[in-house]
Amino acid sequence: MMIMENNSRRPPLEPVLPLINVVFLLLIFFMLAGQLAKRPTVSVETPVSQVANGKEAREKLLLVLKPDGQWFAEDSDIPLTEAELSELIKDLPVITDEDTGNQVKDAEVRLLADGGISMASLRQRLETLQALGVEQVRLVTQDDPASKGEDTQP
């Protein structure tokens, strides 16, 4: 009786298919996660800023202001009327004041104003926001590519 050894057995393959599936799922997740930030549907020429003044609060209401003075919400390409703007401001969330502990309206908005808007028109629009109860406006700007890498002279 002759016993033959079976040396032709291949070593077990590592389970590569589940690894490939996980990699593709991660790829899809990060592709979608990169697009979650809302972008305004109305295009404006954003003013250039050489110095950033803090991190942008993306959870705050974003209003877009065209050079002709029209208001837009960040997710709409239809101009807002004064009544619609007032409703947007009224719908701002309520937060707890850290100093007093009272419930107050989070009256802060981000303003993406066109760089070509006149200062008189911008001032008038800021006064409109103030009359509607907005306490703080953060002007959204873009970084100045010319100022990167340059040393400032005192």
C-alpha positions as CSV (number, residue, x, y, z in Angstrom):
1,M,0.0,0.0,0.0
2,M,1.4,3.2,-1.1
3,I,0.5,6.5,0.7
4,M,1.0,9.6,-1.3
5,E,1.5,12.8,0.5
6,N,-0.5,15.7,-0.8
7,N,2.0,18.5,-1.2
8,S,0.1,20.2,-3.8
9,R,-2.1,22.0,-1.3
10,R,-2.0,25.7,-1.7
11,P,-1.7,27.9,1.4
12,P,-5.0,29.5,2.4
13,L,-5.7,32.8,0.7
14,E,-6.1,35.8,2.9
15,P,-9.7,37.2,2.6
16,V,-8.9,40.1,0.3
17,L,-12.5,40.7,-0.9
18,P,-13.8,42.1,2.4
19,L,-10.8,44.4,2.6
20,I,-11.5,45.7,-0.9
21,N,-15.2,46.2,0.0
22,V,-14.2,48.2,3.1
23,V,-11.8,50.4,1.1
24,F,-14.5,51.2,-1.5
25,L,-17.0,52.0,1.2
26,L,-14.5,54.4,2.9
27,L,-13.8,56.0,-0.5
28,I,-17.5,56.6,-1.1
29,F,-18.0,57.9,2.4
30,F,-15.3,60.5,2.1
31,M,-16.4,61.6,-1.3
32,L,-19.9,62.3,0.0
33,A,-18.6,63.8,3.3
34,G,-16.6,66.3,1.3
35,Q,-19.8,67.6,-0.4
36,L,-21.9,68.0,2.8
37,A,-21.0,71.6,3.3
38,K,-23.7,73.8,1.7
39,R,-22.6,76.1,-1.0
40,P,-24.5,79.2,-2.1
41,T,-26.4,78.7,-5.3
42,V,-26.0,82.4,-6.2
43,S,-22.5,83.4,-7.3
44,V,-20.9,86.6,-6.1
45,E,-17.4,88.0,-6.3
46,T,-16.2,87.6,-2.7
47,P,-14.0,90.3,-1.3
48,V,-10.4,89.4,-0.6
49,S,-8.9,89.4,2.9
50,Q,-5.3,89.2,3.9
51,V,-5.9,88.1,7.5
52,A,-8.5,85.6,8.6
53,N,-10.4,86.6,11.7
54,G,-11.2,83.3,13.3
55,K,-12.9,80.1,12.1
56,E,-16.0,80.4,10.0
57,A,-19.1,79.3,11.9
58,R,-20.7,77.1,9.2
59,E,-23.7,76.3,11.3
60,K,-24.9,79.9,11.3
61,L,-27.3,81.3,8.7
62,L,-25.6,82.4,5.5
63,L,-27.1,85.3,3.6
64,V,-25.9,86.3,0.1
65,L,-26.0,89.9,-0.9
66,K,-25.7,90.8,-4.6
67,P,-24.3,94.1,-5.9
68,D,-27.8,95.3,-6.7
69,G,-28.8,94.9,-3.0
70,Q,-30.8,91.7,-3.4
71,W,-30.8,89.2,-0.5
72,F,-30.5,85.4,-1.1
73,A,-30.6,82.5,1.3
74,E,-27.6,80.2,0.9
75,D,-29.6,77.4,-0.6
76,S,-31.9,79.4,-2.9
77,D,-31.4,81.3,-6.1
78,I,-34.7,83.2,-5.6
79,P,-34.3,86.7,-4.2
80,L,-35.7,87.2,-0.7
81,T,-38.3,89.8,0.0
82,E,-38.1,91.8,3.3
83,A,-40.9,89.6,4.8
84,E,-39.0,86.4,3.9
85,L,-35.8,87.8,5.3
86,S,-37.6,88.7,8.5
87,E,-39.0,85.2,8.7
88,L,-35.5,83.7,8.3
89,I,-34.2,85.9,11.1
90,K,-37.1,85.0,13.3
91,D,-36.4,81.3,12.7
92,L,-32.9,81.5,14.1
93,P,-32.3,79.0,17.0
94,V,-32.6,79.9,20.6
95,I,-29.5,79.3,22.8
96,T,-28.6,79.7,26.4
97,D,-26.6,82.8,27.4
98,E,-23.5,81.7,29.2
99,D,-23.4,84.8,31.4
100,T,-27.0,85.0,32.5
101,G,-28.4,81.5,31.8
102,N,-31.3,83.0,30.0
103,Q,-32.7,81.7,26.7
104,V,-31.8,84.2,23.9
105,K,-32.0,84.1,20.1
106,D,-28.8,83.2,18.4
107,A,-28.8,86.5,16.4
108,E,-25.6,85.9,14.4
109,V,-25.5,85.5,10.6
110,R,-22.8,85.1,8.0
111,L,-22.9,87.6,5.2
112,L,-21.5,86.7,1.8
113,A,-21.6,90.2,0.1
114,D,-20.3,90.8,-3.4
115,G,-17.0,92.7,-3.5
116,G,-18.5,95.2,-5.9
117,I,-21.3,96.4,-3.6
118,S,-20.9,100.1,-2.5
119,M,-20.2,100.9,1.1
120,A,-23.4,103.0,1.3
121,S,-25.5,100.1,0.1
122,L,-23.7,97.6,2.5
123,R,-24.3,100.0,5.4
124,Q,-28.0,100.2,4.6
125,R,-28.3,96.4,4.4
126,L,-26.5,96.0,7.7
127,E,-28.9,98.5,9.3
128,T,-31.7,96.4,7.9
129,L,-30.3,93.3,9.6
130,Q,-29.9,95.2,12.8
131,A,-33.5,96.4,12.7
132,L,-34.5,92.7,12.3
133,G,-32.7,91.8,15.5
134,V,-29.4,90.5,14.2
135,E,-26.7,91.3,16.7
136,Q,-23.6,90.1,14.9
137,V,-22.7,89.8,11.3
138,R,-19.6,87.9,10.1
139,L,-18.5,89.0,6.7
140,V,-17.4,86.0,4.6
141,T,-14.2,86.7,2.5
142,Q,-11.7,84.7,0.6
143,D,-8.0,84.4,1.3
144,D,-5.7,86.7,-0.7
145,P,-3.4,84.3,-2.6
146,A,-0.9,87.2,-3.1
147,S,-0.4,87.6,0.7
148,K,0.5,83.9,1.3
149,G,4.2,83.4,1.9
150,E,5.0,87.1,2.1
151,D,6.6,88.6,5.1
152,T,4.9,91.8,6.4
153,Q,7.1,94.8,7.0
154,P,6.5,96.7,10.3
